[in-house]
Amino acid sequence: MSEPLLSVSGLRVSFPGAGWRARDHEVLHGVDLRIEAGRTHGLVGGSGSGKTTLGRAILGLVPVAGGTITFDGHPIHAVGGRRRRRLSRDIQVIFQDPFTSLNPSLTIGDTLAEPLLAQHRSAREARARVAALLDAVALPADAMGRLPREFSGGQRQRIAIARALAIGPRLIVCDEPVSALDLTTQRTVLDLLQEVQRTTGVAYLFVSHDLAVVRHVSDVVSVIRRGEIVESGPAAQVTERPQHPYTRRLLLSAPVADPAAQRVRREAYRREFAGTET
């Protein structure tokens, strides 16, 4: 088996407890994960499962209490400062809310040019790259001179994707990137992410609470519950023939558009999980 682009092994993350002398609260309990180059690894779980914390640990936004994170064969779980900034060339993020992740006082052109100028590109090179990025995410060239508030939620998420792509990363952590969007816009953004992957070869860690969304974009799916991976495998296997009760719960609790199918699913959920804990 070839070396993965990113490997997480035995990862533990703890947060300080509330109050004096309170013990630390461990939220990830020895998590293992592999992301292959050019592939999408879906990470699905409910609120408080630890899925966002895992993404933030990979990005270096929370400290690691134990285990390792390896990118392209090099450990990155304990790096900081200049080396962490260098890593941003290869690892980028798309957040859930595109509006709060964009500076409201900067034009879209300035927002997209910022990481390029930080990498010592000339202003001319940066402008050409920004124009190419806007074209790649199907936004008009005049978007360059406009502010974030002038765009819809779906358009702002396209801008966030363009910014993540600006310096040519090899991995993007997508943290609930479509959960704030309506269903039609969700599909558009998901299709865009897949098209970007086909043309650039970027890998994704796609974090979501929605098993249907994860199934649509992922090659491999891992299910996380209370800080532990409870099931992992090919997307079709995990999302259509789940083995773990928690994965089956996620599948049966997800709504479907057909009312008759929804009634069948609701009945199956009641039969299997009536009276059980979350």
LOMIMI-138902 format. One record per residue (C-alpha): residue number from 1; residue in three letters; chain; z, x, y. Coordinates in steps of 0.02 Angstrom, whole numbers. Example, Ala and Ser with C-alpha at 12.3 -4.5 7.8 and 13.67 -1.06 7.14 Angstrom:
// LOMIMI-138902
<pt 1,ALA,A,<390,615,-225>>
<pt 2,SER,A,<357,684,-53>>
//
This chain:
// LOMIMI-138902
<pt 1,MET,A,<0,0,0>>
<pt 2,SER,A,<-49,69,171>>
<pt 3,GLU,A,<79,101,306>>
<pt 4,PRO,A,<107,-50,419>>
<pt 5,LEU,A,<83,-39,606>>
<pt 6,LEU,A,<263,-95,631>>
<pt 7,SER,A,<404,-96,504>>
<pt 8,VAL,A,<577,-170,525>>
<pt 9,SER,A,<705,-120,394>>
<pt 10,GLY,A,<884,-178,376>>
<pt 11,LEU,A,<891,-228,559>>
<pt 12,ARG,A,<1058,-283,628>>
<pt 13,VAL,A,<1090,-344,805>>
<pt 14,SER,A,<1261,-391,874>>
<pt 15,PHE,A,<1318,-465,1039>>
<pt 16,PRO,A,<1492,-446,1115>>
<pt 17,GLY,A,<1610,-588,1074>>
<pt 18,ALA,A,<1680,-700,1210>>
<pt 19,GLY,A,<1854,-658,1269>>
<pt 20,TRP,A,<1970,-507,1264>>
<pt 21,ARG,A,<1975,-416,1096>>
<pt 22,ALA,A,<1847,-537,1025>>
<pt 23,ARG,A,<1743,-466,885>>
<pt 24,ASP,A,<1558,-435,907>>
<pt 25,HIS,A,<1448,-577,847>>
<pt 26,GLU,A,<1310,-519,729>>
<pt 27,VAL,A,<1150,-622,750>>
<pt 28,LEU,A,<1031,-523,637>>
<pt 29,HIS,A,<1094,-475,465>>
<pt 30,GLY,A,<985,-340,388>>
<pt 31,VAL,A,<811,-409,427>>
<pt 32,ASP,A,<654,-332,348>>
<pt 33,LEU,A,<479,-362,418>>
<pt 34,ARG,A,<306,-281,408>>
<pt 35,ILE,A,<162,-309,529>>
<pt 36,GLU,A,<-9,-244,479>>
<pt 37,ALA,A,<-133,-179,607>>
<pt 38,GLY,A,<-252,-313,670>>
<pt 39,ARG,A,<-156,-454,583>>
<pt 40,THR,A,<-41,-595,639>>
<pt 41,HIS,A,<134,-608,567>>
<pt 42,GLY,A,<213,-777,603>>
<pt 43,LEU,A,<401,-786,622>>
<pt 44,VAL,A,<467,-964,616>>
<pt 45,GLY,A,<642,-1034,629>>
<pt 46,GLY,A,<748,-1161,719>>
<pt 47,SER,A,<851,-1140,876>>
<pt 48,GLY,A,<981,-1003,854>>
<pt 49,SER,A,<897,-931,700>>
<pt 50,GLY,A,<876,-758,778>>
<pt 51,LYS,A,<686,-760,793>>
<pt 52,THR,A,<681,-722,980>>
<pt 53,THR,A,<816,-589,960>>
<pt 54,LEU,A,<708,-500,831>>
<pt 55,GLY,A,<561,-498,952>>
<pt 56,ARG,A,<671,-433,1092>>
<pt 57,ALA,A,<740,-295,979>>
<pt 58,ILE,A,<561,-237,943>>
<pt 59,LEU,A,<529,-234,1131>>
<pt 60,GLY,A,<688,-133,1162>>
<pt 61,LEU,A,<768,-274,1262>>
<pt 62,VAL,A,<924,-286,1153>>
<pt 63,PRO,A,<1021,-144,1070>>
<pt 64,VAL,A,<1009,-117,883>>
<pt 65,ALA,A,<1173,-107,787>>
<pt 66,GLY,A,<1096,-48,623>>
<pt 67,GLY,A,<934,-24,528>>
<pt 68,THR,A,<769,44,591>>
<pt 69,ILE,A,<612,-9,684>>
<pt 70,THR,A,<460,101,653>>
<pt 71,PHE,A,<296,91,749>>
<pt 72,ASP,A,<145,188,688>>
<pt 73,GLY,A,<259,293,579>>
<pt 74,HIS,A,<384,338,718>>
<pt 75,PRO,A,<558,264,740>>
<pt 76,ILE,A,<576,167,903>>
<pt 77,HIS,A,<740,73,883>>
<pt 78,ALA,A,<841,200,982>>
<pt 79,VAL,A,<716,260,1112>>
<pt 80,GLY,A,<738,227,1297>>
<pt 81,GLY,A,<685,284,1469>>
<pt 82,ARG,A,<518,373,1481>>
<pt 83,ARG,A,<476,357,1296>>
<pt 84,ARG,A,<507,168,1299>>
<pt 85,ARG,A,<393,153,1451>>
<pt 86,ARG,A,<258,249,1357>>
<pt 87,LEU,A,<277,126,1213>>
<pt 88,SER,A,<229,-16,1331>>
<pt 89,ARG,A,<49,49,1318>>
<pt 90,ASP,A,<51,-2,1135>>
<pt 91,ILE,A,<175,-148,1129>>
<pt 92,GLN,A,<163,-294,1250>>
<pt 93,VAL,A,<238,-469,1260>>
<pt 94,ILE,A,<185,-646,1304>>
<pt 95,PHE,A,<334,-755,1352>>
<pt 96,GLN,A,<360,-941,1326>>
<pt 97,ASP,A,<353,-992,1510>>
<pt 98,PRO,A,<204,-911,1596>>
<pt 99,PHE,A,<260,-966,1770>>
<pt 100,THR,A,<428,-877,1767>>
<pt 101,SER,A,<346,-721,1693>>
<pt 102,LEU,A,<222,-708,1838>>
<pt 103,ASN,A,<273,-647,2011>>
<pt 104,PRO,A,<244,-801,2123>>
<pt 105,SER,A,<210,-693,2276>>
<pt 106,LEU,A,<75,-583,2196>>
<pt 107,THR,A,<-105,-635,2177>>
<pt 108,ILE,A,<-174,-638,2001>>
<pt 109,GLY,A,<-279,-486,2041>>
<pt 110,ASP,A,<-126,-387,2095>>
<pt 111,THR,A,<-27,-447,1944>>
<pt 112,LEU,A,<-160,-388,1822>>
<pt 113,ALA,A,<-194,-226,1916>>
<pt 114,GLU,A,<-10,-176,1922>>
<pt 115,PRO,A,<3,-102,1745>>
<pt 116,LEU,A,<-166,-18,1765>>
<pt 117,LEU,A,<-117,68,1927>>
<pt 118,ALA,A,<46,121,1844>>
<pt 119,GLN,A,<-62,208,1714>>
<pt 120,HIS,A,<-148,304,1856>>
<pt 121,ARG,A,<-311,207,1852>>
<pt 122,SER,A,<-406,208,2017>>
<pt 123,ALA,A,<-411,49,2121>>
<pt 124,ARG,A,<-596,31,2080>>
<pt 125,GLU,A,<-566,50,1894>>
<pt 126,ALA,A,<-422,-74,1901>>
<pt 127,ARG,A,<-527,-204,1992>>
<pt 128,ALA,A,<-667,-189,1863>>
<pt 129,ARG,A,<-543,-204,1721>>
<pt 130,VAL,A,<-461,-357,1801>>
<pt 131,ALA,A,<-631,-441,1817>>
<pt 132,ALA,A,<-666,-406,1633>>
<pt 133,LEU,A,<-495,-475,1583>>
<pt 134,LEU,A,<-521,-636,1680>>
<pt 135,ASP,A,<-689,-657,1596>>
<pt 136,ALA,A,<-610,-624,1424>>
<pt 137,VAL,A,<-485,-767,1449>>
<pt 138,ALA,A,<-617,-883,1523>>
<pt 139,LEU,A,<-552,-888,1702>>
<pt 140,PRO,A,<-667,-879,1854>>
<pt 141,ALA,A,<-684,-718,1953>>
<pt 142,ASP,A,<-611,-802,2109>>
<pt 143,ALA,A,<-445,-818,2015>>
<pt 144,MET,A,<-414,-637,2068>>
<pt 145,GLY,A,<-366,-689,2245>>
<pt 146,ARG,A,<-260,-841,2200>>
<pt 147,LEU,A,<-73,-862,2169>>
<pt 148,PRO,A,<8,-922,2005>>
<pt 149,ARG,A,<57,-1091,2079>>
<pt 150,GLU,A,<-128,-1134,2100>>
<pt 151,PHE,A,<-155,-1139,1911>>
<pt 152,SER,A,<-109,-1260,1772>>
<pt 153,GLY,A,<13,-1212,1633>>
<pt 154,GLY,A,<-128,-1172,1513>>
<pt 155,GLN,A,<-218,-1066,1642>>
<pt 156,ARG,A,<-57,-971,1682>>
<pt 157,GLN,A,<-34,-935,1498>>
<pt 158,ARG,A,<-212,-865,1494>>
<pt 159,ILE,A,<-163,-753,1639>>
<pt 160,ALA,A,<-10,-696,1542>>
<pt 161,ILE,A,<-123,-654,1394>>
<pt 162,ALA,A,<-239,-557,1509>>
<pt 163,ARG,A,<-92,-458,1578>>
<pt 164,ALA,A,<-31,-417,1402>>
<pt 165,LEU,A,<-205,-354,1359>>
<pt 166,ALA,A,<-229,-253,1519>>
<pt 167,ILE,A,<-189,-81,1449>>
<pt 168,GLY,A,<-256,-109,1274>>
<pt 169,PRO,A,<-98,-132,1168>>
<pt 170,ARG,A,<-100,-124,978>>
<pt 171,LEU,A,<38,-255,956>>
<pt 172,ILE,A,<86,-408,1059>>
<pt 173,VAL,A,<249,-502,1032>>
<pt 174,CYS,A,<207,-685,1067>>
<pt 175,ASP,A,<373,-773,1100>>
<pt 176,GLU,A,<342,-961,1086>>
<pt 177,PRO,A,<181,-939,1188>>
<pt 178,VAL,A,<122,-1120,1174>>
<pt 179,SER,A,<282,-1223,1156>>
<pt 180,ALA,A,<282,-1273,1341>>
<pt 181,LEU,A,<101,-1335,1334>>
<pt 182,ASP,A,<25,-1502,1285>>
<pt 183,LEU,A,<-62,-1513,1116>>
<pt 184,THR,A,<-239,-1497,1182>>
<pt 185,THR,A,<-195,-1344,1287>>
<pt 186,GLN,A,<-98,-1270,1141>>
<pt 187,ARG,A,<-255,-1273,1034>>
<pt 188,THR,A,<-358,-1192,1172>>
<pt 189,VAL,A,<-232,-1050,1194>>
<pt 190,LEU,A,<-214,-1023,1006>>
<pt 191,ASP,A,<-403,-1013,988>>
<pt 192,LEU,A,<-407,-888,1131>>
<pt 193,LEU,A,<-275,-779,1048>>
<pt 194,GLN,A,<-376,-777,887>>
<pt 195,GLU,A,<-537,-735,979>>
<pt 196,VAL,A,<-449,-593,1071>>
<pt 197,GLN,A,<-387,-526,904>>
<pt 198,ARG,A,<-563,-530,830>>
<pt 199,THR,A,<-635,-432,976>>
<pt 200,THR,A,<-494,-307,1006>>
<pt 201,GLY,A,<-406,-286,838>>
<pt 202,VAL,A,<-234,-315,916>>
<pt 203,ALA,A,<-91,-367,801>>
<pt 204,TYR,A,<28,-510,841>>
<pt 205,LEU,A,<207,-552,801>>
<pt 206,PHE,A,<196,-740,832>>
<pt 207,VAL,A,<369,-815,858>>
<pt 208,SER,A,<385,-1005,849>>
<pt 209,HIS,A,<494,-1150,793>>
<pt 210,ASP,A,<337,-1247,742>>
<pt 211,LEU,A,<276,-1216,565>>
<pt 212,ALA,A,<110,-1305,599>>
<pt 213,VAL,A,<71,-1190,746>>
<pt 214,VAL,A,<119,-1036,646>>
<pt 215,ARG,A,<8,-1092,501>>
<pt 216,HIS,A,<-140,-1107,619>>
<pt 217,VAL,A,<-137,-926,678>>
<pt 218,SER,A,<-45,-821,548>>
<pt 219,ASP,A,<-98,-713,401>>
<pt 220,VAL,A,<82,-690,343>>
<pt 221,VAL,A,<233,-800,381>>
<pt 222,SER,A,<418,-758,375>>
<pt 223,VAL,A,<550,-893,391>>
<pt 224,ILE,A,<714,-844,474>>
<pt 225,ARG,A,<877,-941,462>>
<pt 226,ARG,A,<1044,-889,535>>
<pt 227,GLY,A,<987,-710,559>>
<pt 228,GLU,A,<913,-685,385>>
<pt 229,ILE,A,<735,-695,318>>
<pt 230,VAL,A,<742,-830,183>>
<pt 231,GLU,A,<558,-835,135>>
<pt 232,SER,A,<404,-729,169>>
<pt 233,GLY,A,<226,-725,106>>
<pt 234,PRO,A,<45,-772,139>>
<pt 235,ALA,A,<32,-910,269>>
<pt 236,ALA,A,<-48,-1038,153>>
<pt 237,GLN,A,<85,-1011,20>>
<pt 238,VAL,A,<235,-1023,136>>
<pt 239,THR,A,<171,-1169,241>>
<pt 240,GLU,A,<96,-1274,101>>
<pt 241,ARG,A,<203,-1230,-52>>
<pt 242,PRO,A,<370,-1174,21>>
<pt 243,GLN,A,<502,-1116,-103>>
<pt 244,HIS,A,<659,-1111,4>>
<pt 245,PRO,A,<746,-1276,50>>
<pt 246,TYR,A,<753,-1225,234>>
<pt 247,THR,A,<565,-1197,239>>
<pt 248,ARG,A,<537,-1366,156>>
<pt 249,ARG,A,<651,-1443,287>>
<pt 250,LEU,A,<547,-1366,428>>
<pt 251,LEU,A,<387,-1429,347>>
<pt 252,LEU,A,<447,-1607,317>>
<pt 253,SER,A,<527,-1622,490>>
<pt 254,ALA,A,<366,-1574,580>>
<pt 255,PRO,A,<274,-1729,648>>
<pt 256,VAL,A,<95,-1770,597>>
<pt 257,ALA,A,<-32,-1874,692>>
<pt 258,ASP,A,<-67,-2000,552>>
<pt 259,PRO,A,<68,-2138,555>>
<pt 260,ALA,A,<53,-2171,368>>
<pt 261,ALA,A,<69,-1986,326>>
<pt 262,GLN,A,<215,-1975,447>>
<pt 263,ARG,A,<306,-2116,355>>
<pt 264,VAL,A,<279,-2029,188>>
<pt 265,ARG,A,<343,-1865,260>>
<pt 266,ARG,A,<495,-1951,337>>
<pt 267,GLU,A,<538,-2033,171>>
<pt 268,ALA,A,<520,-1868,79>>
<pt 269,TYR,A,<636,-1787,206>>
<pt 270,ARG,A,<767,-1923,182>>
<pt 271,ARG,A,<759,-1908,-7>>
<pt 272,GLU,A,<775,-1720,-10>>
<pt 273,PHE,A,<894,-1686,133>>
<pt 274,ALA,A,<998,-1842,164>>
<pt 275,GLY,A,<1177,-1790,194>>
<pt 276,THR,A,<1143,-1602,190>>
<pt 277,GLU,A,<1185,-1481,332>>
<pt 278,THR,A,<1056,-1399,443>>
//
